[in-house]
């Protein structure tokens, strides 16, 4: 079960590999660029090559890139929508340049237009991306959301539908399952029976073959609260026992996990990594 954390790219994207190794990570996640800005600067080919070389030597797998938070592929505003497609495509290009295995993206918000509109909007964006020739070496993963406000993507059924539509335009996509977001959206796994039912739902709605990575986060909010607030492993409302029920399910074992827990220093990451390893025995 490859395990890692979200790593800083300060000082150059290639330096993130050394940071991941220093924390004892098997897997890693990074941003390809500033996650809160529309301003785009191309990644220097030399820096991309250095990342590839360091990653190959490290043996880290998978490498996950998380997209910019401003991207909204389901926006009803045409200007924001097309700007989002442009930045998404450029970030997918960064991911492919460094040899990343997965690009994780949020699905944005259709405002009050509803999920059916959002599915069509994202599907059209994916068709445009596929037409540009991108998405052939890095697989796009849709991250489930907490269901807050008008956000789209809290339903595993909707994500499953998007995965099928992406197949129709020649893109391989999948699910990045966030435990905090799922719990906040009402997917409970607090008991062995509920955990088993959740795993069954993932299989039926998305398909186990499409579950490619897990964002492993405890939750500050209660189950069904729709509150997107991550907490350290075992210190939130999910708790160690529930994580044990879910992560030790045979269908989940082997899926790479990335921690996005709160941190002020490397010690926080090390503590949470240790907590997960203890859960896994």
VOPAGU-2260 file (C-alpha; in pm, 1 decimal, decimal comma):
REM VOPAGU-2260
SITE   aa  ch    i         X         Y         Z
SITE  UNK   A    0       0,0       0,0       0,0
SITE  UNK   A    1     213,1     294,4    -121,5
SITE  UNK   A    2     190,9     581,0     127,9
SITE  UNK   A    3     297,7     943,7      96,1
SITE  UNK   A    4     209,8    1305,5     161,5
SITE  UNK   A    5     159,2    1628,5     -29,4
SITE  UNK   A    6     506,4    1777,4     -79,7
SITE  UNK   A    7     617,1    2139,1    -127,0
SITE  UNK   A    8     773,8    2240,2    -460,1
SITE  UNK   A    9     948,2    2544,0    -311,1
SITE  UNK   A   10    1283,3    2607,5    -477,2
SITE  UNK   A   11    1200,8    2396,8    -782,6
SITE  UNK   A   12     975,1    2105,3    -860,0
SITE  UNK   A   13    1264,2    1856,7    -864,7
SITE  UNK   A   14    1344,4    1927,9    -498,4
SITE  UNK   A   15    1013,3    1770,2    -396,1
SITE  UNK   A   16    1152,1    1422,9    -463,0
SITE  UNK   A   17    1426,5    1469,8    -203,1
SITE  UNK   A   18    1171,1    1598,3      47,7
SITE  UNK   A   19     949,8    1294,3     -10,7
SITE  UNK   A   20    1240,8    1057,7      41,9
SITE  UNK   A   21    1338,2    1242,4     358,0
SITE  UNK   A   22     993,9    1167,7     501,6
SITE  UNK   A   23    1013,5     800,1     406,5
SITE  UNK   A   24     739,6     825,7     144,2
SITE  UNK   A   25     662,9     554,3    -110,4
SITE  UNK   A   26     426,2     787,1    -300,2
SITE  UNK   A   27     398,6    1164,9    -331,9
SITE  UNK   A   28     171,8    1446,9    -441,7
SITE  UNK   A   29     266,6    1798,7    -551,3
SITE  UNK   A   30     118,4    2104,1    -717,9
SITE  UNK   A   31     256,4    2165,0   -1064,6
SITE  UNK   A   32     255,0    2541,3   -1000,5
SITE  UNK   A   33      99,1    2804,3    -773,6
SITE  UNK   A   34    -238,8    2650,9    -679,9
SITE  UNK   A   35    -414,5    2983,2    -621,7
SITE  UNK   A   36    -322,4    3188,2    -927,2
SITE  UNK   A   37    -431,7    3207,4   -1290,5
SITE  UNK   A   38     -84,6    3326,1   -1389,1
SITE  UNK   A   39      99,2    3051,1   -1573,8
SITE  UNK   A   40     473,1    3015,8   -1628,4
SITE  UNK   A   41     592,3    2717,5   -1835,2
SITE  UNK   A   42     805,0    2457,6   -1659,1
SITE  UNK   A   43    1164,0    2461,9   -1784,0
SITE  UNK   A   44    1248,1    2139,4   -1972,4
SITE  UNK   A   45    1569,3    2102,9   -1769,9
SITE  UNK   A   46    1373,1    2112,1   -1444,2
SITE  UNK   A   47    1123,8    1857,1   -1576,5
SITE  UNK   A   48    1409,9    1630,3   -1680,6
SITE  UNK   A   49    1576,5    1662,5   -1340,9
SITE  UNK   A   50    1251,1    1566,4   -1168,8
SITE  UNK   A   51    1218,0    1258,5   -1391,6
SITE  UNK   A   52    1574,7    1150,3   -1316,8
SITE  UNK   A   53    1538,4    1193,2    -940,6
SITE  UNK   A   54    1201,3    1021,3    -936,2
SITE  UNK   A   55    1336,4     723,4   -1134,2
SITE  UNK   A   56    1625,7     685,8    -894,6
SITE  UNK   A   57    1395,0     715,1    -592,5
SITE  UNK   A   58    1152,5     440,8    -695,2
SITE  UNK   A   59     860,5     653,5    -575,3
SITE  UNK   A   60     521,8     546,8    -710,8
SITE  UNK   A   61     285,2     696,7    -785,4
SITE  UNK   A   62     362,2    1060,5    -846,0
SITE  UNK   A   63      41,5    1262,1    -824,6
SITE  UNK   A   64      -2,7    1622,1    -936,6
SITE  UNK   A   65    -294,3    1820,2    -792,6
SITE  UNK   A   66    -448,0    2092,1   -1008,4
SITE  UNK   A   67    -500,0    2457,4    -929,4
SITE  UNK   A   68    -787,9    2533,9    -690,9
SITE  UNK   A   69    -929,7    2802,2    -923,9
SITE  UNK   A   70   -1008,9    2559,4   -1205,9
SITE  UNK   A   71   -1384,4    2514,7   -1254,5
SITE  UNK   A   72   -1464,4    2269,4   -1532,2
SITE  UNK   A   73   -1837,3    2280,8   -1455,0
SITE  UNK   A   74   -1876,0    2659,8   -1443,7
SITE  UNK   A   75   -2180,7    2805,9   -1623,9
SITE  UNK   A   76   -1977,0    3124,0   -1683,3
SITE  UNK   A   77   -1822,0    3079,1   -2028,5
SITE  UNK   A   78   -1521,0    3300,4   -1955,3
SITE  UNK   A   79   -1430,0    3107,5   -1639,2
SITE  UNK   A   80   -1508,3    2775,4   -1807,0
SITE  UNK   A   81   -1276,3    2828,6   -2104,6
SITE  UNK   A   82   -1007,0    2979,3   -1883,4
SITE  UNK   A   83   -1033,2    2668,9   -1665,3
SITE  UNK   A   84    -993,9    2436,2   -1962,2
SITE  UNK   A   85    -685,1    2628,9   -2072,6
SITE  UNK   A   86    -516,2    2615,6   -1730,0
SITE  UNK   A   87    -622,1    2253,5   -1676,4
SITE  UNK   A   88    -463,9    2158,0   -2009,4
SITE  UNK   A   89    -143,0    2340,0   -1921,5
SITE  UNK   A   90    -123,9    2168,5   -1583,2
SITE  UNK   A   91    -185,6    1831,5   -1748,2
SITE  UNK   A   92     104,3    1922,9   -1975,8
SITE  UNK   A   93     324,2    1984,3   -1669,0
SITE  UNK   A   94     220,3    1648,6   -1523,5
SITE  UNK   A   95     308,5    1469,3   -1846,0
SITE  UNK   A   96     638,5    1657,8   -1876,1
SITE  UNK   A   97     755,5    1530,9   -1535,5
SITE  UNK   A   98     620,2    1179,7   -1593,8
SITE  UNK   A   99     347,7    1199,5   -1328,8
SITE  UNK   A  100     118,0     901,4   -1306,2
SITE  UNK   A  101    -196,4    1090,9   -1208,1
SITE  UNK   A  102    -342,1    1441,1   -1225,0
SITE  UNK   A  103    -605,8    1495,2    -955,1
SITE  UNK   A  104    -868,1    1762,5   -1009,4
SITE  UNK   A  105   -1171,7    1900,4    -831,3
SITE  UNK   A  106   -1479,6    1925,2   -1051,8
SITE  UNK   A  107   -1578,7    2280,2    -964,0
SITE  UNK   A  108   -1924,6    2427,3    -925,5
SITE  UNK   A  109   -2213,3    2465,9   -1170,6
SITE  UNK   A  110   -2369,1    2716,6    -927,5
SITE  UNK   A  111   -2744,7    2652,3    -931,4
SITE  UNK   A  112   -2747,5    2470,8   -1267,1
SITE  UNK   A  113   -2738,8    2124,8   -1107,0
SITE  UNK   A  114   -2544,5    1802,2   -1148,0
SITE  UNK   A  115   -2679,7    1707,5   -1492,2
SITE  UNK   A  116   -2548,4    2037,2   -1631,4
SITE  UNK   A  117   -2215,3    1983,0   -1453,9
SITE  UNK   A  118   -2171,2    1633,5   -1600,9
SITE  UNK   A  119   -2227,2    1767,2   -1953,7
SITE  UNK   A  120   -1999,2    2064,7   -1893,3
SITE  UNK   A  121   -1708,0    1856,7   -1758,8
SITE  UNK   A  122   -1756,3    1593,8   -2030,3
SITE  UNK   A  123   -1730,9    1864,7   -2298,1
SITE  UNK   A  124   -1413,7    1997,4   -2135,1
SITE  UNK   A  125   -1261,7    1649,3   -2135,1
SITE  UNK   A  126   -1345,7    1609,4   -2503,0
SITE  UNK   A  127   -1158,4    1930,8   -2576,4
SITE  UNK   A  128    -859,6    1814,2   -2371,7
SITE  UNK   A  129    -855,6    1478,3   -2550,4
SITE  UNK   A  130    -870,1    1654,0   -2885,1
SITE  UNK   A  131    -552,4    1843,2   -2801,2
SITE  UNK   A  132    -362,9    1515,9   -2764,0
SITE  UNK   A  133    -314,7    1543,9   -2388,4
SITE  UNK   A  134    -402,7    1277,4   -2135,0
SITE  UNK   A  135    -218,6     993,5   -2301,9
SITE  UNK   A  136      53,6     933,7   -2043,0
SITE  UNK   A  137     -91,3    1087,6   -1725,5
SITE  UNK   A  138    -430,3     962,2   -1605,4
SITE  UNK   A  139    -683,7    1220,4   -1486,1
SITE  UNK   A  140    -848,1    1146,9   -1151,0
SITE  UNK   A  141   -1166,6    1312,3   -1028,3
SITE  UNK   A  142   -1167,5    1391,8    -657,3
SITE  UNK   A  143   -1492,9    1352,9    -465,7
SITE  UNK   A  144   -1604,8    1658,7    -269,1
SITE  UNK   A  145   -1779,0    1727,8      62,2
SITE  UNK   A  146   -2101,7    1853,2     -94,0
SITE  UNK   A  147   -2072,8    2205,1      45,3
SITE  UNK   A  148   -2266,1    2481,7    -128,8
SITE  UNK   A  149   -2304,7    2434,4    -504,3
SITE  UNK   A  150   -1989,6    2223,3    -533,0
SITE  UNK   A  151   -2009,5    1931,5    -776,0
SITE  UNK   A  152   -1857,0    1587,7    -724,6
SITE  UNK   A  153   -1980,1    1465,6    -385,7
SITE  UNK   A  154   -2177,0    1183,9    -548,4
SITE  UNK   A  155   -1980,6     873,8    -649,3
SITE  UNK   A  156   -2253,8     803,7    -901,7
SITE  UNK   A  157   -2180,9    1133,3   -1080,9
SITE  UNK   A  158   -1808,7    1057,4   -1085,3
SITE  UNK   A  159   -1876,4     711,3   -1226,5
SITE  UNK   A  160   -2081,2     869,6   -1504,6
SITE  UNK   A  161   -1798,0    1109,2   -1587,1
SITE  UNK   A  162   -1547,8     824,7   -1601,6
SITE  UNK   A  163   -1767,7     647,7   -1855,7
SITE  UNK   A  164   -1811,7     963,4   -2063,7
SITE  UNK   A  165   -1434,9    1018,4   -2064,3
SITE  UNK   A  166   -1386,4     669,1   -2205,7
SITE  UNK   A  167   -1607,9     775,5   -2495,6
SITE  UNK   A  168   -1363,1    1052,0   -2593,9
SITE  UNK   A  169   -1055,1     834,7   -2552,4
SITE  UNK   A  170    -940,4     944,3   -2205,9
SITE  UNK   A  171    -855,8     709,5   -1920,6
SITE  UNK   A  172    -975,4     866,4   -1598,6
SITE  UNK   A  173   -1050,9     745,7   -1246,6
SITE  UNK   A  174   -1134,9     831,8    -887,2
SITE  UNK   A  175    -923,7     993,4    -617,3
SITE  UNK   A  176   -1126,3     907,5    -306,7
SITE  UNK   A  177   -1094,5    1163,6     -27,5
SITE  UNK   A  178   -1196,1    1015,3     309,1
SITE  UNK   A  179   -1270,8    1350,5     476,8
SITE  UNK   A  180   -1482,2    1467,7     183,7
SITE  UNK   A  181   -1670,1    1137,8     162,2
SITE  UNK   A  182   -1744,9    1134,6     535,3
SITE  UNK   A  183   -1863,1    1496,0     524,1
SITE  UNK   A  184   -2082,9    1414,8     222,7
SITE  UNK   A  185   -2256,5    1135,3     413,8
SITE  UNK   A  186   -2058,9     823,3     321,0
SITE  UNK   A  187   -2014,0     659,3     660,9
SITE  UNK   A  188   -1758,1     390,8     745,7
SITE  UNK   A  189   -1770,1     404,0    1124,9
SITE  UNK   A  190   -1859,1      35,6    1167,8
SITE  UNK   A  191   -1742,9    -280,9     989,1
SITE  UNK   A  192   -2081,2    -306,1     816,2
SITE  UNK   A  193   -2081,7      55,9     700,7
SITE  UNK   A  194   -1722,8      29,4     577,1
SITE  UNK   A  195   -1809,5    -283,1     381,1
SITE  UNK   A  196   -2114,5    -108,2     233,2
SITE  UNK   A  197   -1903,3     191,2     129,7
SITE  UNK   A  198   -1650,1     -30,8     -43,5
SITE  UNK   A  199   -1935,9    -203,3    -225,0
SITE  UNK   A  200   -2070,6     137,9    -332,5
SITE  UNK   A  201   -1732,0     239,5    -472,0
SITE  UNK   A  202   -1725,6     -82,8    -671,4
SITE  UNK   A  203   -2077,4     -47,3    -808,5
SITE  UNK   A  204   -2072,8     327,0    -881,2
SITE  UNK   A  205   -1714,1     376,9    -996,9
SITE  UNK   A  206   -1550,4      35,0   -1034,4
SITE  UNK   A  207   -1257,1     -87,3    -827,8
SITE  UNK   A  208   -1031,6     -69,0   -1130,9
SITE  UNK   A  209   -1094,2     304,6   -1144,8
SITE  UNK   A  210   -1004,9     370,1    -779,5
SITE  UNK   A  211    -646,7     484,0    -830,6
SITE  UNK   A  212    -555,8     675,3    -516,3
SITE  UNK   A  213    -691,1     777,7    -176,4
SITE  UNK   A  214    -655,6    1115,6      -9,0
SITE  UNK   A  215    -635,9    1001,5     350,9
SITE  UNK   A  216    -762,6    1269,9     586,8
SITE  UNK   A  217    -954,2    1273,1     913,1
SITE  UNK   A  218   -1241,5    1521,9     941,9
SITE  UNK   A  219   -1309,6    1818,4    1170,5
SITE  UNK   A  220   -1678,6    1800,0    1079,0
SITE  UNK   A  221   -1935,3    1535,8    1166,3
SITE  UNK   A  222   -2054,3    1273,3     921,2
SITE  UNK   A  223   -2285,7    1438,6     667,6
SITE  UNK   A  224   -2189,2    1790,9     779,7
SITE  UNK   A  225   -2063,4    1889,2     430,3
SITE  UNK   A  226   -1771,6    2060,2     607,4
SITE  UNK   A  227   -1445,8    2037,3     409,2
SITE  UNK   A  228   -1198,0    2062,6     694,7
SITE  UNK   A  229    -915,3    1810,0     717,4
SITE  UNK   A  230    -782,9    1683,9    1049,9
SITE  UNK   A  231    -486,5    1469,9    1157,7
SITE  UNK   A  232    -534,7    1094,3    1141,5
SITE  UNK   A  233    -715,1     973,9    1454,4
SITE  UNK   A  234    -776,5    1324,2    1588,8
SITE  UNK   A  235   -1099,3    1395,5    1401,2
SITE  UNK   A  236   -1453,3    1264,1    1389,5
SITE  UNK   A  237   -1364,3     965,1    1170,1
SITE  UNK   A  238   -1112,5     817,7    1412,8
SITE  UNK   A  239    -858,6     537,3    1402,6
SITE  UNK   A  240   -1109,5     253,2    1433,1
SITE  UNK   A  241   -1312,6     360,8    1128,6
SITE  UNK   A  242    -995,9     403,4     921,0
SITE  UNK   A  243    -902,2      49,7    1019,0
SITE  UNK   A  244   -1235,5     -88,0     898,6
SITE  UNK   A  245   -1200,6      87,8     563,1
SITE  UNK   A  246    -829,7      60,9     485,5
SITE  UNK   A  247    -798,6    -305,1     579,1
SITE  UNK   A  248   -1075,2    -410,8     342,6
SITE  UNK   A  249    -921,3    -646,3      82,0
SITE  UNK   A  250   -1061,4    -432,2    -202,7
SITE  UNK   A  251    -887,2    -120,5     -65,9
SITE  UNK   A  252    -552,4    -271,2      28,7
SITE  UNK   A  253    -292,6    -184,5    -232,1
SITE  UNK   A  254    -450,2     147,1    -335,9
SITE  UNK   A  255    -188,3     427,0    -301,2
SITE  UNK   A  256    -261,8     677,9     -24,4
SITE  UNK   A  257    -168,5    1044,3       4,8
SITE  UNK   A  258    -199,1    1236,4     330,6
SITE  UNK   A  259    -325,0    1596,0     313,0
SITE  UNK   A  260    -345,2    1642,6     689,0
SITE  UNK   A  261    -274,2    1979,2     857,9
SITE  UNK   A  262      94,8    2050,3     908,4
SITE  UNK   A  263     327,8    2317,9    1035,7
SITE  UNK   A  264     643,5    2109,1    1004,1
SITE  UNK   A  265     777,3    1774,4     882,3
SITE  UNK   A  266     711,3    1633,9    1228,5
SITE  UNK   A  267     338,3    1659,5    1161,7
SITE  UNK   A  268     372,2    1452,9     843,1
SITE  UNK   A  269     589,9    1194,9    1017,8
SITE  UNK   A  270     337,8    1159,7    1300,7
SITE  UNK   A  271      48,1    1105,9    1061,3
SITE  UNK   A  272     243,0     862,8     844,4
SITE  UNK   A  273     322,9     662,0    1157,8
SITE  UNK   A  274     -44,0     661,4    1258,9
SITE  UNK   A  275    -144,8     517,6     920,7
SITE  UNK   A  276     124,4     251,7     932,6
SITE  UNK   A  277      -1,7     142,7    1273,6
SITE  UNK   A  278    -356,2     117,7    1137,8
SITE  UNK   A  279    -228,8    -104,0     857,5
SITE  UNK   A  280     -31,7    -318,9    1102,0
